[in-house]
Amino acid sequence: MNIKSAYLLGMIFGNGEIQRESQQTTITIDIPYKNLKTDDNNDVQLYVKSSLFDMRPIMEEVIGNPINTTSGEHSTKLSFTRDNNQLFMQIVSDYIESGTKQQNIKMSSKVFSLSRDHQRSLLRGIADVTAYIRKSNIAYGQANQHRVYIEVPQNWQMVADIANLLKSVDVPIQTIDFGHPNFRDANMTKYNEGKHSFWKKEHQIKIWANEFIPIGFNVTHKQKALEEYSNQLLQDSTLNATKTHLYYWQKSIRRKTKPIHPCENDCSLPDIIRGKHYASWTELAEDLGYHG
């Protein structure tokens, strides 16, 4: 597998859908617009269309023509159909262990045997379709403490796999906001209002902007924001590269006292964490397999 194939594979891991038939497979990749305007008030849809000029040649070199593009109000979709014996389709079979869409796709362990350059390229593919950097993505409400959010739906294993891939290329995670009752409804506010499923949200992997520079984006407005916000973070006296380049097991951990939430036993939670109470995201991440 080459670098460009790794990038395309990452896009599928991030927000792809696979429709397999006996002779051919159709893959659709969704590039959503989290907001319709960038922080500098430019049109996100136009930025994504512009970025396709950089992304399509990568895809076409891997799979050839044709690639279908459909632009909607909230996303742009790229799709292609190829014979199952085509080289990239064989790569998909080798590196996607199971699943057909974002919510249930599982990485093969082979991904962790790829070189660092291949892993970075794969992570960039994931980021282009699932990650965001906006002025509002600051930590603790502090100016210039900018972060990238990688958003993952209720796919617990994918969170752990992305976290471990980031560790493989030496990119520490600042925090993970899990779609778990102990974090998304820690004080049972919504539960007591009768909204018992409020906590079932996407997981958010949060990374300091400057730490994400080695991965980056091919989507133009995201890369532009990443560079700008990374510079702002590093120029601020509060943070520096030494402070941001720490894994959770290298620093003190904040644990908050939280009430036992009735949904800690929800059947949608994986067996390994079901019935457990978490005071810190680090405890949950460790149970999923992300640790030093």
C-alpha positions in Angstrom: 0.0 0.0 0.0 1.3 3.5 -0.9 0.8 6.8 0.9 -2.1 7.8 -1.3 -3.9 4.5 -0.8 -3.5 5.0 3.0 -5.1 8.5 2.7 -8.1 7.1 0.8 -8.4 4.3 3.3 -8.5 6.8 6.1 -11.3 8.7 4.5 -13.3 5.4 4.4 -12.5 4.7 8.1 -13.6 8.3 8.9 -16.9 8.6 7.1 -17.3 6.0 4.4 -20.0 3.5 3.5 -19.2 0.2 1.8 -21.8 -1.7 -0.3 -20.3 -5.1 -1.3 -21.8 -7.3 -3.9 -20.5 -10.6 -5.4 -18.5 -8.9 -8.2 -18.3 -5.2 -7.4 -18.1 -2.9 -4.4 -19.4 0.7 -4.2 -17.8 3.1 -1.7 -19.3 6.4 -0.8 -17.3 9.0 1.3 -19.2 11.8 2.9 -17.4 15.2 3.6 -19.8 17.1 5.9 -19.9 20.8 6.6 -20.0 21.2 10.3 -20.8 24.9 9.8 -21.8 26.6 6.6 -19.3 29.5 7.3 -15.7 29.4 8.4 -14.5 31.5 11.3 -13.5 34.3 8.9 -17.1 34.2 7.3 -16.2 32.4 4.1 -18.4 29.7 2.5 -17.4 26.2 3.7 -19.0 24.5 0.7 -16.8 26.5 -1.7 -13.7 25.6 0.3 -14.6 21.9 0.1 -15.2 22.2 -3.6 -11.8 23.9 -3.9 -10.2 21.2 -1.9 -11.5 18.5 -4.2 -9.0 19.8 -6.8 -6.3 18.5 -4.4 -8.2 15.4 -3.2 -9.5 14.0 -6.4 -6.1 13.5 -8.1 -5.1 11.5 -5.1 -8.2 9.3 -5.3 -7.9 9.0 -9.1 -4.3 7.8 -8.9 -5.4 5.1 -6.5 -8.6 3.9 -8.2 -8.8 5.7 -11.5 -11.8 7.4 -13.1 -14.7 7.8 -12.7 -15.4 9.3 -9.3 -18.9 10.7 -8.8 -19.3 13.9 -6.8 -22.6 15.1 -5.3 -22.7 18.4 -3.4 -25.6 19.0 -1.0 -26.5 21.6 1.5 -24.7 19.9 4.4 -22.1 17.7 2.7 -20.3 16.6 -0.4 -20.3 12.9 -1.3 -17.7 11.1 -3.4 -18.5 7.7 -4.7 -17.0 5.0 -6.9 -17.6 1.4 -7.9 -14.9 -1.1 -8.7 -14.5 -4.8 -9.3 -13.6 -6.6 -6.1 -10.3 -7.8 -7.5 -9.1 -4.3 -8.2 -6.0 -3.5 -6.1 -7.5 -0.9 -3.8 -10.6 -3.0 -3.2 -8.3 -5.8 -2.0 -6.6 -3.3 0.3 -10.0 -2.3 1.7 -10.7 -6.0 2.4 -7.3 -6.5 4.0 -7.4 -3.4 6.3 -11.1 -3.2 7.2 -11.7 -6.2 9.4 -15.5 -5.8 9.5 -18.3 -3.3 9.1 -19.9 -1.3 6.3 -20.2 2.2 7.6 -18.8 4.8 10.0 -20.7 3.4 13.0 -19.5 -0.1 12.8 -16.3 -0.2 10.7 -13.4 -1.9 12.5 -9.7 -1.5 11.7 -7.6 -4.6 11.1 -4.5 -4.9 13.3 -2.5 -4.6 10.1 -3.0 -0.8 10.2 -0.7 -0.7 13.2 2.1 -2.4 11.2 2.2 0.4 8.6 5.0 2.9 8.6 4.7 6.2 10.4 4.3 8.0 7.1 1.5 5.7 6.1 -0.2 6.1 9.4 0.0 9.9 9.2 -1.5 9.8 5.8 -4.3 7.5 7.0 -5.0 9.9 9.9 -5.1 12.8 7.5 -7.8 11.0 5.5 -9.8 10.4 8.7 -9.3 14.1 9.7 -10.5 15.5 6.4 -13.9 13.9 6.8 -14.4 13.8 10.6 -12.2 16.5 12.2 -12.8 20.1 12.8 -10.9 23.1 14.1 -12.9 26.2 15.0 -12.4 29.3 17.2 -14.9 27.8 19.6 -12.8 24.6 20.1 -10.8 26.1 23.0 -10.0 24.4 26.2 -11.5 25.6 29.5 -12.8 28.8 27.9 -9.2 30.1 27.7 -8.2 32.3 24.8 -5.8 30.7 22.2 -6.0 27.3 23.7 -7.1 25.9 20.3 -7.8 22.2 19.6 -8.7 19.9 16.8 -11.8 17.7 17.4 -12.0 14.3 15.7 -15.6 13.3 15.9 -16.5 9.6 16.0 -20.1 8.2 16.2 -21.0 5.5 18.7 -18.0 3.3 17.5 -16.1 2.7 20.7 -13.4 0.6 19.1 -12.7 3.2 16.5 -12.0 5.8 19.2 -9.4 3.5 20.7 -7.9 2.7 17.3 -7.5 6.3 16.4 -6.1 7.1 19.8 -3.5 4.4 19.4 -2.7 5.5 15.9 -2.1 9.0 17.1 0.2 7.6 19.8 2.1 5.6 17.1 2.9 8.9 15.3 3.7 10.7 18.6 0.6 12.9 18.7 -0.8 13.1 22.3 -4.5 13.5 23.0 -5.5 16.4 25.3 -8.8 14.8 26.2 -11.6 12.6 24.9 -15.2 13.6 25.5 -16.9 10.2 25.4 -20.5 9.7 24.5 -21.0 8.1 27.9 -23.4 9.1 30.7 -20.6 9.9 33.1 -19.4 12.6 30.7 -22.3 13.8 28.6 -24.8 13.9 31.4 -22.6 13.6 34.5 -25.0 15.3 36.9 -28.1 13.5 35.4 -29.6 16.9 34.5 -31.1 15.6 31.2 -31.9 12.2 32.7 -34.0 13.9 35.4 -35.8 15.8 32.6 -36.8 12.5 31.1 -34.2 12.7 28.3 -32.7 9.3 29.1 -30.7 9.0 25.8 -29.3 12.5 25.8 -25.8 11.2 26.4 -25.7 9.0 23.3 -23.7 11.5 21.3 -20.5 11.2 19.2 -17.2 10.8 20.9 -14.8 13.8 20.5 -11.1 13.2 20.5 -9.4 16.6 21.3 -5.9 17.4 20.3 -3.9 20.7 20.8 -3.7 22.5 17.4 0.1 22.6 17.3 0.3 18.9 18.0 -1.9 18.2 15.0 0.4 20.0 12.5 2.4 16.8 11.5 -0.9 15.3 10.3 -2.8 18.3 8.9 -5.6 18.5 6.4 -6.1 18.4 2.6 -9.4 20.4 3.1 -8.2 24.0 2.5 -10.2 25.9 5.2 -9.3 23.3 7.8 -5.6 23.5 7.1 -5.7 27.3 7.0 -7.4 27.4 10.4 -5.0 24.8 11.8 -2.0 26.8 10.9 -3.5 30.1 12.2 -4.7 28.7 15.5 -1.5 26.7 16.1 0.5 29.9 15.8 -1.8 31.7 18.2 -1.5 28.9 20.7 2.3 28.8 20.5 2.5 32.6 20.8 0.4 32.7 23.9 2.4 32.7 27.2 0.0 30.2 28.8 1.0 27.1 26.6 4.1 26.0 24.8 5.2 22.9 22.9 6.5 21.3 26.1 3.2 21.6 27.9 1.1 20.4 25.0 3.3 17.4 24.2 2.2 15.3 27.1 0.2 12.1 27.2 -2.3 11.7 30.1 -0.1 9.1 31.8 2.6 11.8 32.0 0.6 14.4 33.9 -1.7 14.7 36.9 -5.3 13.5 36.2 -8.4 15.4 37.2 -11.1 13.3 38.7 -14.4 14.7 39.6 -16.9 13.1 42.0 -20.0 12.2 40.0 -23.2 10.5 41.0 -23.9 7.0 39.8 -25.9 7.3 36.5 -28.7 4.8 35.8 -27.5 4.5 32.2 -24.1 3.1 33.1 -25.7 -0.3 32.4 -27.2 0.7 29.1 -27.2 -2.2 26.6 -25.6 0.0 23.9 -22.4 0.2 25.9 -19.7 -2.3 25.1 -19.4 -5.2 27.5 -15.9 -4.1 28.7 -17.3 -0.8 30.1 -20.9 -1.6 30.8 -21.8 -1.3 34.4 -18.7 0.7 35.3 -18.6 4.2 36.8 -15.9 6.6 35.5 -14.6 9.7 37.3 -12.1 10.5 34.5 -12.0 10.0 30.7 -8.6 8.4 31.2 -10.1 5.5 33.1 -12.5 4.7 30.2 -9.8 5.2 27.6 -7.6 2.8 29.4 -10.3 0.2 29.6 -10.7 0.5 25.8 -7.0 0.0 25.3 -5.5 3.4 25.0 -2.7 3.7 27.5 1.1 4.1 27.9 
